[in-house]
């Protein structure tokens, strides 16, 4: 069983060394809680990610809450949440203190532009792995690709994509249950 401090340190470490937000944290969380610590099984992690994405709030925090609860109950939630939140809070506080001196520095701008491709890769890797675990095939991968292209190229609101996906899922369910 995980101790409260193990939970805190795991999530603090993940939060400290991940750039790009919650989705970039997913592969590190998965590696830590499934592969290294064994707090969750692979299928539990995939199911938990579906719930974490559906729940309101940041996905990294939602994930930390689910893992903390699974590992140690309500107190585990507190330790995992604090471990996830504190690194960002500390970094933002430091940036707010010193950023006014560097905000127009071209070197700083170039560093942030250089980080972007790495962040995309950090987000794409766990999506691919989770897709394989969830049984996503080459036929079904076309739907998220089309959705991403519609949002990107046509500036279509993701809300319309979600509504279309809900309606499509309902229609598909009706058709397959009639057969």
C-alpha positions as CSV (number, residue, x, y, z in Angstrom):
1,X,0.0,0.0,0.0
2,X,1.3,3.5,-0.9
3,X,2.1,5.9,1.9
4,X,0.7,9.4,1.8
5,X,4.2,10.8,1.3
6,X,4.9,8.4,-1.6
7,X,1.7,9.6,-3.3
8,X,2.7,13.3,-2.7
9,X,6.3,12.8,-3.9
10,X,5.2,10.9,-7.0
11,X,2.7,13.6,-8.1
12,X,5.0,16.5,-7.0
13,X,7.8,15.0,-9.1
14,X,5.5,14.6,-12.1
15,X,4.2,18.1,-11.7
16,X,7.7,19.6,-11.3
17,X,9.1,18.1,-14.5
18,X,6.2,18.3,-17.0
19,X,5.8,21.1,-19.4
20,X,2.6,21.5,-21.4
21,X,-0.2,21.0,-18.9
22,X,-2.3,18.1,-17.9
23,X,-2.2,16.0,-21.1
24,X,1.6,16.1,-21.1
25,X,1.5,14.6,-17.6
26,X,-0.5,11.6,-18.6
27,X,2.4,9.4,-19.8
28,X,4.4,10.2,-16.7
29,X,1.4,9.5,-14.4
30,X,0.8,6.2,-16.2
31,X,4.4,5.2,-16.0
32,X,4.5,6.1,-12.3
33,X,1.2,4.7,-11.0
34,X,0.8,1.7,-13.4
35,X,4.3,0.6,-14.4
36,X,6.5,1.6,-11.4
37,X,4.2,1.6,-8.3
38,X,1.4,-0.7,-9.4
39,X,-1.3,1.4,-7.7
40,X,-3.5,0.8,-10.8
41,X,-3.8,-1.8,-13.5
42,X,-3.5,-0.8,-17.2
43,X,-7.3,-1.2,-17.8
44,X,-8.1,0.7,-14.6
45,X,-5.9,3.6,-15.7
46,X,-7.6,3.7,-19.2
47,X,-11.1,3.7,-17.5
48,X,-10.0,6.4,-15.0
49,X,-8.7,8.6,-17.8
50,X,-12.1,8.4,-19.5
51,X,-13.7,9.6,-16.3
52,X,-11.0,12.2,-15.6
53,X,-11.5,13.7,-19.1
54,X,-15.2,13.8,-18.7
55,X,-15.2,15.4,-15.2
56,X,-14.9,19.2,-15.0
57,X,-11.5,20.6,-14.1
58,X,-7.9,20.1,-15.1
59,X,-7.2,16.5,-16.3
60,X,-4.0,16.2,-14.3
61,X,-5.8,17.1,-11.1
62,X,-8.7,14.9,-11.9
63,X,-6.3,12.0,-12.5
64,X,-4.4,12.7,-9.3
65,X,-7.7,12.7,-7.4
66,X,-8.7,9.3,-8.8
67,X,-5.3,7.8,-8.2
68,X,-5.1,9.2,-4.7
69,X,-8.5,7.9,-3.8
70,X,-7.8,4.5,-5.2
71,X,-4.4,4.3,-3.4
72,X,-5.4,5.7,0.0
73,X,-8.9,7.1,0.1
74,X,-9.8,10.7,1.0
75,X,-6.4,11.5,2.6
76,X,-4.7,10.1,-0.6
77,X,-6.8,12.6,-2.6
78,X,-5.4,15.5,-0.5
79,X,-1.8,14.3,-0.8
80,X,-2.0,13.6,-4.6
81,X,-3.8,16.9,-5.2
82,X,-1.3,18.9,-3.3
83,X,1.5,17.1,-5.1
84,X,0.0,18.0,-8.4
85,X,-0.9,21.6,-7.7
86,X,2.1,22.8,-5.7
87,X,4.8,22.7,-8.4
88,X,2.7,24.8,-10.8
89,X,1.8,27.2,-8.0
90,X,5.4,27.7,-7.0
91,X,6.5,28.1,-10.7
92,X,3.7,30.6,-11.5
93,X,4.5,32.5,-8.3
94,X,8.2,32.8,-9.3
95,X,7.4,33.7,-12.8
96,X,5.0,36.4,-11.7
97,X,7.7,37.8,-9.5
98,X,10.5,37.9,-12.2
99,X,8.6,37.8,-15.5
100,X,8.2,41.5,-15.9
101,X,11.9,41.8,-16.3
102,X,12.0,39.1,-19.1
103,X,8.6,39.3,-20.9
104,X,10.0,41.0,-24.0
105,X,13.2,39.0,-24.2
106,X,13.5,37.4,-27.6
107,X,15.5,34.5,-26.2
108,X,12.7,33.6,-23.7
109,X,10.2,33.7,-26.6
110,X,12.3,31.4,-28.7
111,X,12.7,28.9,-25.8
112,X,8.9,28.7,-25.4
113,X,8.4,28.3,-29.2
114,X,11.0,25.5,-29.1
115,X,9.2,23.7,-26.3
116,X,5.9,23.4,-28.3
117,X,6.8,20.4,-30.5
118,X,8.0,18.5,-27.5
119,X,4.7,19.2,-25.7
120,X,2.8,17.9,-28.8
121,X,4.8,14.7,-28.7
122,X,4.2,14.3,-25.0
123,X,0.5,14.5,-25.6
124,X,0.4,12.3,-28.6
125,X,2.4,9.4,-27.0
126,X,-0.1,8.5,-24.3
127,X,-3.1,9.0,-26.6
128,X,-1.6,6.4,-28.9
129,X,-1.0,4.0,-26.0
130,X,-4.4,4.5,-24.5
131,X,-6.0,4.1,-27.9
132,X,-4.3,0.7,-28.3
133,X,-5.5,-0.3,-24.8
134,X,-9.0,0.8,-25.5
135,X,-9.2,-1.2,-28.8
136,X,-9.0,1.7,-31.2
137,X,-8.4,0.4,-34.7
138,X,-7.2,2.0,-37.9
139,X,-10.8,2.4,-39.0
140,X,-11.9,4.3,-35.9
141,X,-8.8,6.5,-35.7
142,X,-10.2,8.5,-38.6
143,X,-12.9,10.2,-36.4
144,X,-10.6,12.0,-34.0
145,X,-8.3,13.0,-37.0
146,X,-11.3,14.5,-38.8
147,X,-12.4,16.2,-35.7
148,X,-9.0,17.8,-35.1
149,X,-8.8,18.9,-38.8
150,X,-12.3,20.5,-38.6
151,X,-11.3,22.4,-35.5
152,X,-8.0,23.4,-36.8
153,X,-8.6,24.2,-40.5
154,X,-12.3,25.4,-40.4
155,X,-12.1,27.0,-37.0
156,X,-15.1,24.9,-36.0
157,X,-16.0,25.0,-32.3
158,X,-15.2,21.8,-30.5
159,X,-18.7,22.0,-29.0
160,X,-20.2,21.2,-32.4
161,X,-17.9,18.3,-32.7
162,X,-19.0,16.9,-29.3
163,X,-22.6,17.4,-30.2
164,X,-22.1,15.6,-33.6
165,X,-20.3,12.8,-31.8
166,X,-23.1,12.3,-29.3
167,X,-25.7,12.3,-32.0
168,X,-23.6,9.9,-34.1
169,X,-23.1,7.6,-31.2
170,X,-26.8,7.6,-30.4
171,X,-27.6,6.9,-34.1
172,X,-25.0,4.1,-34.3
173,X,-26.4,2.6,-31.1
174,X,-30.0,2.6,-32.5
175,X,-28.9,1.0,-35.8
176,X,-26.7,-1.7,-34.2
177,X,-29.4,-2.7,-31.6
178,X,-32.1,-3.0,-34.3
179,X,-29.9,-5.5,-36.2
